Structure formats: C-alpha cells, structure tokens
Amino acid sequence: MKKNKFKNRNKISISLLIPIYNEADAVPKLLKKVENNNIYKEVLIIDNNSSDNSFNKVYEYVKKNKNFRLISQKIKGKTNAILKGIKNLNKCDYVAMIDGDNTYDVDEISKLMTYLKDYDVVNGDRISNLNYLKSLSNNYFHYYGNSFITKFYNLMFSDNLKDIFTGLRIFKYDLIKKFFFFRSGFSLETEINCILKLNRIYVKEVPINFKERSGKSKSKLNPIKDGLLIMFCILTNFISYFPFKFFSILGAIFFATSIYFFYFPFKEYLMFNYVYKIPSLIVSVSLFVISLLAFFSGIILENIKKIHFSIIRL
C-alpha cells in the first residue's frame, strides 16, 4: 500500500477537473455549489465539443471567478477531455475529478480529503449507498450492469473494488501527471483502475451520496453498446498490462486441448502399434505448437511492456 506524507489540510492545494458534454441544464447547478465551496486552487472545466449551450453557460461563471478556467476539447471522448485537463493543470498537491452532470455532491470532496493523509487515491463509492439504487429506480439495468462489469474487472485483475465507474475521485498531482492512457471514451475509469493496479497503488473507496439527474440532463451511456465496449476494454487492458499472464492462460488451454486430442491416437498406437486417427494427431501437434507460440509470445510482450512503461515513467 502506498501512503503519502500529508500536510496540514488548510495548507494543501487542490484543483478540480470537470469534464462536460451537453450538460447545459446541469452544469450551472454544479458550478454554483463549487463557487460556494472555496477550497480549490483552480477549477478547470473541459467542454468536450458540446452541441448545446454548455460552453456559454460555463463561460458566465468563468468571467466571475478568477480561479475558474474553461478549455475546449474538440476530440470527443471522456478520456480525451480528462487528458487535456491534466495537461493544462497548474501545479497543486491534489487533483479532484467530478462528472459535470450534477449527480455528485461537491461537498463529498471534503469527506474524501480526510483520507488523503493515508492514501494517494481516494474514490467515491456510490454502490455502498442505497441512494444509488433508489436514484436508478427507473433504470435498474445501469445498476446491475455496473455490478456485473465491476465483478468482471475484479476477476480479471484480482481486485476488490466496489464502484469502478465512479465519477468522483481525488489523486495526488504527481501521480496523475504520470498517467498514460491507451484508449478513449467510457473506458477512462476502467483504465485508471488498471494503471493503479499495475503500479500497486491502493485505492481507498469512501461511500458517497448519489442523486438522480435533474431537468433535461441525460446519460450519454448506451447500456448495451457501451457495456460490451467496456468489457472488451477490460479484456484488452488485461492483455496490454498483463500479457504474460494472458498468453500463459491461453497457452495452457491450447496445451490441455492438444493432450486431449493426442490421447486417442496414442491409445491406438499402444493397442495396435499403428495410428488410425491421423487427423486427431495433426490437430494435437498443431495445438501443441500454438501453445508454445502463445507462451513465448507472452514472454516477449511482457518484456516489451516493461520497456514501454519504463520509457513512459522517464
């Protein structure tokens, strides 16, 4: 577990990242609360090429608050928006992220900050609070889909997180500046967790309140399409970050299958001193060769990954 040396809470500086996409109805309510909570060194709002009036509504707040900044990211995808925000951040001690749909209570950030004395990363956990289920009373598919994908992620990465898709997080500044993402879109949360797991950084989850979207604010998530895409991203992230583990498992499956097909011609040879099931023998040998190729591919890709991440850390 990585811990950090915590400064006096009144002396630490924290910046807030808010990615938005077509949240003209919700983001003013969120920014009003942020405006009344004077704990941020900087509030950076990233408009992800919204087609509604979000940009103009945010700009009204930026004009009134010297610590508010608004930037635009034309390339769509939450990951692209966050990456641009990170790139444009001024130096601080910690960085908080919150979705711009006003479903998270900004005051919860203060609760998360109390854990920064022991952890470099603190996540808000919606799942442990029954309010999350109540807020999705009209769409249980989101809740159970979230639960299923979280379990799938935990299985793949041997983790024990409760809410991998939370939109409220706090990171140590020096840590988040080192992040390097391979993918975009809704896979951001998944890849953040993968990076932290790879670097053996423990994530503290703190139960938070979650409320239903209000007004005209609508979720941009397609439960089926994006759910399948996220699961695919989890699998590809697993291959990217743990290639030896993946190809070793794959190789073991091919090897076991080759043994199964080899059994019948081998049994024939012992009984009749001749092999009649030639196709089974060919399949067995082919699968055995594939299992060796998978195993050695895993070794090669694991070393390439280590070199790649060493370069990134430089």
Secondary structure, DSSP 8 states (H G I E B T S, - for coil): --------TTT--EEEEEEESS-TTTHHHHHHHHHH-TTEEEEEEEE---SSSHHHHHHHHHHH-TTEEEEE--S-SHHHHHHHHHHT----SEEEEE-TTS-B-TTHHHHHHTTTTT-SEEEEESTTSHHHHHHTTT-HHHHHHHHHHHHHHHHHHT---S-TT-SEEEEEHHHHTT---S--GGGHHHHHHHHHHHTT--EEEEE--B----TT------HHHHHHHHHHHHHHHHHHH-HHHHHHHHHHHHHHHHHHHHHHHHHHHHHHSS---HHHHHHHHHHHHHHHHHHHHHHHHHHHHHHHHHHHH-
